[in-house]
Amino acid sequence: MMIYYKFGVLLICFVLYFAISKTKAQVLELDEGDICKRSREPTQPHSVCRRLKDCGVVHEQLKKNIYPRICSYSVLDLVVCCPYPLKKVNTTKVTQPPVKSSPGKSNSAIRKCSEYKNLPFDLLSLGYHEENTDKDKNLNEVYFKEFPHMALIGYGETKSAITWDCGGSLISNRWILSSALCEKIGRSNNFARWVLLGLINTDWIDGEDLKTNLYEIEKRVVHKNYRSTSIYNDIALFRLNRDVEFSETIRPVCLNVDPLFKPSTVTATGWSPNTTVDGRGTKRVKILQKTTLNTISDSECNSIYANDENQQLVLKISDESQICTKYVEDTCISDTGGPLQVKNAGGDYTTYTQVGVTSFGKTCGYKDVPSVYTRVSAYISWIEENVWK
């Protein structure tokens, strides 16, 4: 009890110290997850902005009257520059297909995220959606403009023959981030050819959308270590044939660059198939929906998949390059390529950071069965080399 009391006193002292001397303090004006200090050692990760309560290193420093740099602050919270504990370098060679993370090497993704956060947005212009009243389900239709980075990926030779079979996310004015599985779909191996932005329901598509918000894919970049016979390195980039004009309905998502940022709660978005009936008969449409999920450890995920006969999981789930989630109703196979994201602290309503790419699941939307996502931070260098080189 005395230890917690002393620590609480130290925290209070630090807050008071900052409040009194804030005119002299260095406020970096960075958000949670941003790199705040670069390491001089290539084998050690950079310092990252974290909430004061989540940074154990700073807790120990405060006990020694060592005050950290402040990334940002509010009345009830402080985000501090949190150093990583020094770790010994493991020189043992490990042979695994999943790529290794490259912490702290990001530059373009952070800079672009700052730009995206400053894009104008009117909260009062948000549309309406139907709230989920079934407490046994966790899936909700989204607000119009709530996830303006969402992309529909289409297949077919002509605009009149497009089928929307994958999801993705807009990460720049020319690039879509998605799953390698989405490069080509179906028995005929149709390549991804179209991208539609700015909508949440395919039933709303009209001639104007096909003219202004429909893009052709001019280049497909699949990670060089991806193999269709496995589920590792399941990530791809699709380059659009022209620049995207950002608006309140179309804007890019930020990318997580911190390999140690592992939120316990995340939001998945994907296109759910539905059937509608009108004067012309019955037709299938895709409606954008969201669901809140809990992340689980790779050990728990592997225990569920332990008896799976899928030969694509020969090396089990890798925490370095994959994320597992589980909740009441998880994403379905039709959501492949869509983003797993968290809302940015202190950002606009539609400012998100993408932490994962929907990859695969054991079944479709069943309770207590995990889905697996490709971890974005493990591939941030690869993304930057292709998108912002």
The 8 nearest C-alpha neighbors of each residue, nearest first, counted from 0:
[[1, 3, 2, 4, 5, 6, 7, 8],
 [0, 2, 4, 3, 5, 6, 7, 8],
 [3, 1, 5, 4, 0, 6, 7, 8],
 [2, 4, 6, 0, 5, 1, 7, 8],
 [5, 3, 1, 7, 2, 6, 0, 8],
 [6, 4, 8, 2, 7, 3, 1, 9],
 [5, 7, 9, 3, 8, 4, 2, 10],
 [8, 6, 4, 10, 9, 5, 3, 11],
 [7, 9, 5, 11, 6, 10, 12, 4],
 [10, 8, 12, 6, 7, 11, 13, 5],
 [11, 9, 13, 7, 12, 8, 14, 6],
 [10, 12, 8, 14, 13, 9, 15, 7],
 [13, 11, 9, 15, 10, 14, 16, 8],
 [12, 14, 16, 10, 15, 11, 17, 9],
 [15, 13, 11, 17, 16, 12, 18, 10],
 [16, 14, 18, 12, 13, 17, 19, 11],
 [15, 17, 13, 19, 14, 18, 12, 20],
 [16, 18, 21, 14, 20, 15, 19, 13],
 [19, 17, 15, 21, 16, 20, 14, 13],
 [20, 18, 16, 17, 21, 15, 22, 14],
 [19, 21, 17, 22, 23, 18, 16, 24],
 [22, 20, 24, 17, 23, 18, 19, 25],
 [21, 23, 20, 24, 19, 25, 18, 17],
 [22, 24, 21, 20, 25, 17, 26, 19],
 [25, 23, 21, 22, 26, 20, 17, 68],
 [24, 26, 27, 68, 69, 23, 21, 22],
 [27, 25, 69, 70, 28, 24, 71, 68],
 [26, 28, 70, 29, 25, 69, 71, 68],
 [29, 27, 71, 70, 26, 30, 69, 72],
 [28, 30, 70, 27, 71, 33, 31, 48],
 [31, 29, 33, 32, 71, 48, 70, 344],
 [30, 32, 48, 49, 33, 78, 344, 29],
 [31, 33, 48, 47, 30, 49, 257, 34],
 [34, 32, 48, 47, 31, 30, 35, 29],
 [35, 33, 47, 46, 36, 48, 45, 32],
 [34, 36, 47, 46, 80, 48, 33, 37],
 [37, 35, 46, 45, 34, 38, 47, 80],
 [38, 36, 45, 46, 39, 35, 34, 103],
 [37, 39, 45, 40, 44, 43, 36, 41],
 [38, 40, 41, 37, 43, 45, 42, 44],
 [39, 41, 38, 42, 43, 44, 37, 45],
 [42, 40, 43, 39, 38, 44, 103, 45],
 [41, 43, 40, 44, 88, 38, 39, 86],
 [42, 44, 40, 41, 38, 45, 85, 86],
 [45, 43, 102, 103, 38, 46, 42, 83],
 [44, 46, 37, 38, 103, 36, 47, 34],
 [47, 45, 82, 36, 81, 35, 34, 83],
 [46, 48, 34, 35, 81, 33, 80, 32],
 [49, 47, 80, 31, 32, 79, 33, 81],
 [50, 48, 31, 78, 79, 81, 51, 47],
 [51, 49, 78, 53, 52, 77, 79, 54],
 [50, 52, 53, 54, 78, 77, 79, 49],
 [51, 53, 50, 54, 55, 58, 49, 77],
 [54, 52, 50, 51, 55, 49, 58, 57],
 [53, 55, 51, 56, 57, 52, 81, 49],
 [56, 54, 58, 57, 53, 59, 52, 51],
 [57, 55, 59, 58, 54, 60, 82, 81],
 [56, 58, 60, 59, 55, 54, 61, 81],
 [59, 57, 55, 61, 56, 60, 54, 62],
 [58, 60, 62, 57, 56, 61, 55, 63],
 [61, 59, 57, 65, 63, 62, 58, 56],
 [60, 62, 64, 65, 63, 58, 59, 57],
 [61, 63, 59, 60, 64, 9, 58, 6],
 [62, 64, 60, 61, 65, 59, 66, 58],
 [65, 63, 61, 62, 66, 60, 9, 13],
 [66, 64, 60, 61, 63, 67, 62, 57],
 [65, 67, 61, 64, 60, 68, 13, 57],
 [68, 66, 80, 69, 79, 65, 57, 81],
 [67, 69, 80, 79, 25, 70, 66, 26],
 [70, 68, 79, 26, 71, 80, 78, 27],
 [69, 71, 27, 29, 79, 28, 78, 26],
 [72, 70, 28, 78, 69, 29, 26, 77],
 [71, 73, 77, 76, 78, 74, 70, 69],
 [72, 74, 76, 75, 77, 71, 78, 345],
 [73, 75, 76, 72, 77, 18, 14, 71],
 [76, 74, 73, 77, 72, 14, 78, 51],
 [75, 77, 73, 72, 74, 78, 50, 51],
 [76, 78, 72, 51, 50, 79, 71, 73],
 [77, 79, 50, 71, 49, 70, 51, 72],
 [80, 78, 69, 70, 48, 49, 51, 81],
 [81, 79, 48, 68, 47, 35, 70, 69],
 [80, 82, 47, 46, 48, 79, 49, 54],
 [83, 81, 46, 84, 80, 47, 56, 45],
 [82, 84, 46, 85, 81, 44, 45, 56],
 [85, 83, 86, 82, 56, 43, 44, 55],
 [86, 84, 83, 87, 43, 44, 82, 88],
 [87, 85, 84, 88, 43, 83, 89, 42],
 [86, 88, 89, 85, 42, 43, 90, 84],
 [87, 89, 90, 86, 42, 43, 91, 85],
 [88, 90, 91, 87, 92, 86, 93, 42],
 [89, 91, 88, 92, 93, 87, 42, 86],
 [92, 90, 89, 93, 88, 94, 87, 95],
 [91, 93, 90, 94, 89, 95, 88, 99],
 [94, 92, 95, 91, 90, 96, 89, 99],
 [93, 95, 92, 96, 97, 91, 98, 314],
 [96, 94, 97, 93, 314, 98, 99, 317],
 [95, 97, 98, 231, 94, 224, 232, 314],
 [98, 96, 231, 95, 232, 320, 99, 317],
 [97, 99, 96, 100, 320, 377, 232, 378],
 [100, 98, 377, 101, 97, 319, 320, 378],
 [99, 101, 377, 102, 319, 98, 258, 376],
 [100, 102, 104, 377, 99, 103, 380, 379],
 [103, 101, 44, 104, 100, 258, 257, 256],
 [102, 104, 45, 105, 44, 101, 257, 34],
 [103, 105, 102, 101, 106, 380, 379, 256],
 [106, 104, 103, 108, 107, 256, 380, 379],
 [105, 107, 109, 108, 110, 104, 103, 383],
 [106, 108, 110, 109, 111, 105, 387, 383],
 [109, 107, 111, 110, 106, 112, 105, 254],
 [110, 108, 112, 107, 111, 106, 113, 105],
 [109, 111, 107, 113, 112, 108, 106, 114],
 [110, 112, 114, 108, 113, 109, 107, 115],
 [111, 113, 253, 115, 109, 114, 110, 108],
 [114, 112, 116, 110, 111, 115, 109, 117],
 [113, 115, 111, 112, 117, 116, 110, 118],
 [114, 116, 112, 117, 118, 113, 111, 251],
 [117, 115, 113, 114, 118, 112, 350, 346],
 [116, 118, 115, 114, 119, 113, 347, 120],
 [117, 119, 115, 116, 120, 114, 250, 246],
 [120, 118, 117, 121, 247, 246, 116, 347],
 [119, 121, 247, 122, 118, 347, 246, 349],
 [120, 122, 123, 124, 119, 125, 247, 347],
 [123, 121, 124, 125, 120, 348, 347, 349],
 [124, 122, 121, 125, 126, 120, 348, 127],
 [123, 125, 122, 121, 126, 120, 144, 143],
 [126, 124, 123, 122, 143, 144, 142, 127],
 [127, 125, 143, 142, 124, 128, 144, 123],
 [128, 126, 142, 143, 125, 129, 141, 130],
 [127, 129, 142, 141, 140, 130, 126, 143],
 [128, 130, 140, 131, 127, 139, 141, 142],
 [129, 131, 132, 128, 139, 140, 141, 127],
 [130, 132, 139, 133, 129, 138, 134, 137],
 [133, 131, 134, 130, 136, 129, 135, 139],
 [132, 134, 135, 136, 131, 137, 138, 130],
 [135, 133, 136, 132, 137, 131, 138, 327],
 [136, 134, 133, 137, 327, 328, 132, 138],
 [137, 135, 134, 133, 138, 328, 327, 131],
 [136, 138, 290, 328, 327, 139, 291, 135],
 [137, 139, 290, 136, 289, 288, 328, 131],
 [140, 138, 289, 288, 131, 141, 290, 130],
 [139, 141, 288, 128, 287, 289, 129, 142],
 [142, 140, 288, 139, 128, 289, 287, 143],
 [141, 143, 145, 128, 127, 126, 144, 125],
 [142, 144, 126, 145, 125, 141, 199, 127],
 [145, 143, 248, 147, 146, 142, 125, 247],
 [146, 144, 142, 349, 143, 147, 141, 348],
 [145, 147, 148, 144, 149, 349, 143, 141],
 [148, 146, 249, 248, 144, 250, 149, 145],
 [147, 149, 169, 251, 168, 250, 146, 252],
 [150, 148, 168, 147, 146, 167, 169, 196],
 [149, 151, 167, 196, 168, 166, 195, 152],
 [150, 152, 166, 195, 194, 165, 167, 163],
 [153, 151, 194, 165, 166, 193, 163, 150],
 [154, 152, 163, 193, 162, 161, 191, 194],
 [155, 153, 191, 162, 161, 192, 189, 193],
 [154, 156, 161, 160, 157, 162, 153, 189],
 [155, 157, 160, 158, 154, 161, 192, 159],
 [158, 156, 160, 159, 155, 161, 154, 192],
 [159, 157, 160, 161, 156, 155, 209, 193],
 [158, 160, 157, 161, 155, 156, 162, 209],
 [159, 161, 157, 158, 155, 162, 156, 154],
 [162, 160, 155, 154, 158, 153, 159, 163],
 [161, 163, 154, 153, 164, 155, 160, 152],
 [164, 162, 153, 152, 165, 151, 161, 154],
 [163, 165, 162, 153, 333, 152, 166, 154],
 [166, 164, 152, 335, 336, 181, 334, 163],
 [167, 165, 337, 336, 151, 152, 150, 334],
 [166, 168, 337, 177, 150, 336, 176, 149],
 [169, 167, 149, 150, 176, 148, 175, 170],
 [168, 170, 175, 251, 148, 171, 174, 252],
 [171, 169, 251, 252, 175, 174, 168, 176],
 [172, 170, 174, 173, 251, 169, 175, 386],
 [171, 173, 243, 242, 174, 244, 170, 169],
 [174, 172, 239, 242, 171, 238, 243, 241],
 [175, 173, 238, 171, 237, 170, 239, 169],
 [174, 176, 169, 237, 168, 236, 170, 167],
 [177, 175, 236, 168, 167, 235, 169, 170],
 [178, 176, 336, 167, 235, 234, 236, 337],
 [179, 177, 336, 234, 180, 235, 181, 233],
 [178, 180, 234, 235, 233, 181, 182, 221],
 [179, 181, 178, 182, 183, 233, 184, 335],
 [180, 182, 179, 183, 178, 165, 184, 336],
 [183, 181, 191, 179, 180, 190, 184, 219],
 [184, 182, 190, 189, 188, 181, 191, 180],
 [183, 185, 188, 189, 181, 190, 182, 186],
 [186, 184, 188, 187, 189, 183, 190, 164],
 [185, 187, 188, 184, 189, 183, 190, 154],
 [186, 188, 185, 189, 184, 183, 190, 155],
 [189, 187, 184, 183, 185, 186, 190, 182],
 [188, 190, 183, 184, 187, 154, 185, 191],
 [191, 189, 183, 182, 192, 188, 154, 184],
 [192, 190, 154, 182, 183, 153, 193, 152],
 [191, 193, 216, 154, 215, 190, 153, 155],
 [194, 192, 215, 153, 216, 152, 214, 191],
 [195, 193, 152, 214, 151, 213, 153, 215],
 [194, 196, 213, 151, 212, 150, 214, 152],
 [197, 195, 150, 212, 198, 249, 194, 151],
 [196, 198, 248, 249, 147, 212, 195, 199],
 [199, 197, 200, 196, 201, 203, 248, 195],
 [198, 200, 287, 286, 143, 201, 197, 141],
 [201, 199, 286, 202, 203, 198, 285, 287],
 [200, 202, 203, 285, 204, 284, 286, 199],
 [203, 201, 200, 204, 284, 285, 286, 205],
 [202, 204, 201, 200, 205, 198, 199, 208],
 [205, 203, 201, 202, 208, 206, 209, 200],
 [206, 204, 208, 207, 203, 209, 202, 210],
 [205, 207, 209, 208, 210, 204, 211, 212],
 [206, 208, 210, 209, 205, 211, 212, 204],
 [209, 207, 212, 210, 211, 205, 206, 204],
 [210, 208, 213, 206, 207, 211, 212, 205],
 [209, 211, 207, 208, 212, 206, 213, 214],
 [210, 212, 208, 209, 213, 207, 214, 206],
 [213, 211, 208, 196, 195, 209, 210, 214],
 [214, 212, 195, 209, 194, 211, 210, 208],
 [215, 213, 194, 193, 239, 195, 212, 240],
 [214, 216, 193, 240, 192, 239, 217, 194],
 [215, 217, 239, 192, 193, 238, 218, 240],
 [216, 218, 240, 239, 238, 215, 219, 237],
 [219, 217, 238, 216, 237, 220, 239, 236],
 [218, 220, 237, 236, 238, 221, 217, 182],
 [219, 221, 236, 235, 237, 222, 218, 238],
 [222, 220, 235, 179, 223, 234, 236, 219],
 [221, 223, 225, 224, 235, 234, 232, 220],
 [222, 224, 225, 221, 232, 226, 220, 235],
 [225, 223, 222, 232, 226, 96, 97, 231],
 [226, 224, 232, 222, 223, 233, 231, 227],
 [227, 225, 228, 229, 224, 230, 231, 232],
 [226, 228, 229, 225, 230, 180, 179, 311],
 [227, 229, 226, 311, 230, 310, 225, 231],
 [230, 228, 311, 227, 226, 231, 312, 310],
 [231, 229, 311, 233, 232, 312, 228, 227],
 [230, 232, 233, 97, 229, 225, 96, 226],
 [233, 231, 225, 234, 97, 224, 222, 230],
 [234, 232, 179, 231, 178, 225, 230, 373],
 [233, 235, 178, 179, 232, 177, 222, 221],
 [236, 234, 221, 179, 178, 177, 220, 222],
 [235, 237, 176, 220, 175, 219, 177, 221],
 [236, 238, 219, 175, 174, 218, 216, 220],
 [239, 237, 174, 218, 173, 216, 217, 219],
 [238, 240, 216, 173, 241, 217, 215, 174],
 [239, 241, 217, 215, 216, 214, 238, 242],
 [242, 240, 239, 243, 173, 214, 215, 172],
 [243, 241, 172, 173, 244, 240, 239, 171],
 [244, 242, 172, 245, 173, 241, 171, 249],
 [243, 245, 242, 246, 172, 249, 250, 212],
 [246, 244, 250, 249, 243, 247, 172, 248],
 [247, 245, 249, 248, 250, 244, 119, 120],
 [246, 248, 249, 120, 144, 250, 245, 147],
 [247, 249, 144, 147, 197, 246, 250, 198],
 [250, 248, 147, 246, 197, 245, 247, 148],
 [249, 251, 245, 148, 147, 246, 248, 252],
 [252, 250, 170, 169, 148, 171, 115, 253],
 [251, 253, 170, 148, 351, 352, 169, 254],
 [252, 254, 352, 112, 353, 351, 251, 255],
 [255, 253, 353, 352, 256, 108, 252, 354],
 [254, 256, 354, 376, 257, 353, 352, 375],
 [255, 257, 376, 379, 254, 105, 258, 102],
 [256, 258, 260, 259, 255, 376, 102, 32],
 [259, 257, 376, 260, 102, 256, 377, 100],
 [260, 258, 257, 261, 102, 376, 256, 262],
 [261, 259, 257, 258, 262, 32, 255, 256],
 [260, 262, 259, 263, 258, 294, 354, 257],
 [263, 261, 264, 260, 265, 294, 341, 293],
 [262, 264, 294, 293, 261, 265, 295, 292],
 [265, 263, 293, 262, 292, 294, 291, 266],
 [266, 264, 292, 341, 340, 291, 293, 339],
 [267, 265, 291, 340, 290, 339, 292, 341],
 [266, 268, 339, 290, 289, 338, 340, 291],
 [269, 267, 289, 288, 338, 337, 290, 266],
 [268, 270, 334, 287, 288, 337, 271, 289],
 [269, 271, 287, 286, 285, 334, 288, 272],
 [270, 272, 286, 285, 287, 269, 273, 288],
 [273, 271, 285, 284, 286, 270, 283, 274],
 [274, 272, 284, 283, 285, 271, 275, 286],
 [273, 275, 283, 282, 284, 281, 276, 272],
 [276, 274, 282, 281, 283, 273, 277, 284],
 [275, 277, 281, 280, 282, 274, 278, 279],
 [278, 276, 280, 279, 281, 275, 282, 274],
 [277, 279, 280, 276, 281, 275, 282, 202],
 [278, 280, 277, 281, 276, 282, 275, 283],
 [279, 281, 277, 276, 278, 282, 275, 274],
 [282, 280, 276, 275, 277, 274, 279, 283],
 [283, 281, 275, 274, 276, 284, 280, 277],
 [282, 284, 274, 273, 275, 272, 285, 281],
 [283, 285, 273, 201, 272, 202, 274, 282],
 [284, 286, 272, 271, 201, 270, 200, 273],
 [287, 285, 200, 271, 270, 199, 288, 272],
 [286, 288, 270, 199, 269, 271, 140, 200],
 [289, 287, 140, 139, 141, 269, 268, 270],
 [290, 288, 268, 139, 267, 138, 141, 140],
 [289, 291, 138, 267, 266, 137, 292, 139],
 [290, 292, 266, 265, 267, 137, 289, 264],
 [293, 291, 326, 265, 264, 266, 325, 324],
 [292, 294, 264, 324, 325, 263, 326, 265],
 [293, 295, 324, 263, 323, 264, 325, 292],
 [296, 294, 324, 323, 293, 299, 297, 300],
 [297, 295, 298, 299, 300, 323, 294, 318],
 [296, 298, 300, 299, 318, 301, 316, 295],
 [299, 297, 301, 296, 300, 302, 316, 295],
 [300, 298, 302, 296, 301, 297, 295, 303],
 [299, 301, 297, 303, 298, 302, 296, 323],
 [302, 300, 304, 298, 303, 299, 305, 297],
 [301, 303, 305, 299, 300, 304, 298, 306],
 [304, 302, 301, 300, 305, 299, 306, 368],
 [303, 305, 301, 307, 302, 306, 300, 361],
 [306, 304, 302, 303, 307, 301, 315, 308],
 [307, 305, 304, 308, 303, 302, 309, 301],
 [308, 306, 304, 309, 305, 303, 310, 312],
 [307, 309, 310, 306, 305, 312, 304, 311],
 [310, 308, 311, 307, 312, 313, 304, 306],
 [311, 309, 312, 313, 308, 229, 228, 307],
 [310, 312, 229, 309, 230, 313, 228, 231],
 [313, 311, 315, 310, 314, 309, 229, 230],
 [312, 314, 315, 310, 311, 229, 309, 316],
 [313, 315, 312, 316, 95, 317, 96, 311],
 [316, 314, 312, 313, 301, 317, 304, 305],
 [315, 317, 297, 301, 318, 321, 314, 312],
 [318, 316, 319, 321, 320, 315, 297, 97],
 [319, 317, 321, 320, 297, 322, 316, 296],
 [320, 318, 317, 321, 100, 99, 377, 374],
 [319, 321, 374, 377, 318, 317, 373, 97],
 [320, 322, 373, 374, 318, 372, 317, 319],
 [323, 321, 372, 371, 374, 373, 318, 324],
 [322, 324, 371, 295, 294, 370, 369, 372],
 [325, 323, 294, 369, 293, 370, 295, 292],
 [324, 326, 369, 293, 367, 292, 368, 294],
 [327, 325, 292, 328, 367, 329, 293, 366],
 [328, 326, 366, 136, 137, 367, 329, 135],
 [327, 329, 364, 366, 326, 365, 137, 136],
 [330, 328, 364, 326, 325, 327, 365, 331],
 [329, 331, 364, 334, 363, 328, 332, 370],
 [332, 330, 363, 333, 364, 334, 329, 360],
 [331, 333, 334, 335, 363, 359, 330, 360],
 [334, 332, 331, 335, 165, 164, 270, 271],
 [333, 335, 269, 332, 331, 270, 337, 166],
 [336, 334, 357, 332, 165, 333, 337, 358],
 [337, 335, 177, 178, 166, 357, 167, 356],
 [336, 338, 167, 166, 357, 335, 356, 269],
 [339, 337, 356, 355, 340, 357, 353, 267],
 [338, 340, 267, 355, 354, 353, 266, 356],
 [339, 341, 353, 266, 354, 352, 265, 338],
 [342, 340, 265, 352, 351, 266, 343, 353],
 [341, 343, 351, 350, 352, 344, 340, 349],
 [344, 342, 351, 346, 350, 352, 345, 341],
 [345, 343, 346, 342, 31, 30, 347, 350],
 [344, 346, 343, 347, 30, 342, 348, 73],
 [347, 345, 343, 344, 350, 348, 116, 342],
 [346, 348, 350, 349, 345, 116, 120, 343],
 [349, 347, 350, 346, 122, 145, 342, 351],
 [348, 350, 347, 145, 146, 351, 147, 144],
 [349, 351, 347, 346, 348, 343, 342, 116],
 [352, 350, 342, 343, 341, 252, 253, 349],
 [351, 353, 253, 254, 341, 340, 255, 252],
 [352, 354, 340, 254, 339, 355, 255, 253],
 [355, 353, 375, 340, 255, 339, 374, 352],
 [354, 356, 339, 374, 375, 373, 372, 338],
 [357, 355, 338, 373, 372, 336, 337, 339],
 [358, 356, 372, 336, 335, 337, 338, 359],
 [357, 359, 372, 335, 371, 356, 373, 178],
 [360, 358, 371, 370, 357, 332, 335, 372],
 [361, 359, 370, 362, 371, 369, 363, 332],
 [360, 362, 368, 370, 359, 363, 369, 304],
 [363, 361, 360, 365, 364, 368, 331, 332],
 [364, 362, 331, 365, 332, 330, 360, 361],
 [363, 365, 329, 328, 331, 330, 362, 366],
 [366, 364, 363, 368, 328, 362, 367, 329],
 [365, 367, 327, 328, 368, 326, 364, 329],
 [368, 366, 325, 326, 369, 327, 365, 328],
 [367, 369, 366, 365, 325, 370, 361, 362],
 [370, 368, 325, 324, 323, 367, 360, 371],
 [369, 371, 360, 324, 323, 359, 325, 372],
 [372, 370, 323, 359, 322, 358, 360, 369],
 [373, 371, 357, 358, 322, 356, 355, 321],
 [372, 374, 321, 356, 355, 320, 375, 322],
 [375, 373, 355, 321, 320, 376, 377, 322],
 [374, 376, 355, 354, 377, 378, 373, 379],
 [377, 375, 256, 379, 258, 378, 255, 374],
 [378, 376, 100, 375, 320, 374, 379, 99],
 [379, 377, 381, 376, 375, 380, 382, 100],
 [378, 380, 382, 376, 381, 377, 383, 256],
 [381, 379, 383, 382, 378, 384, 105, 104],
 [380, 382, 384, 378, 379, 383, 385, 222],
 [383, 381, 379, 385, 380, 384, 386, 378],
 [384, 382, 386, 380, 387, 385, 381, 379],
 [383, 385, 388, 381, 382, 386, 387, 380],
 [384, 386, 383, 382, 388, 387, 381, 236],
 [387, 385, 383, 384, 382, 388, 174, 171],
 [386, 388, 383, 384, 385, 107, 382, 108],
 [387, 384, 385, 386, 383, 107, 382, 381]]
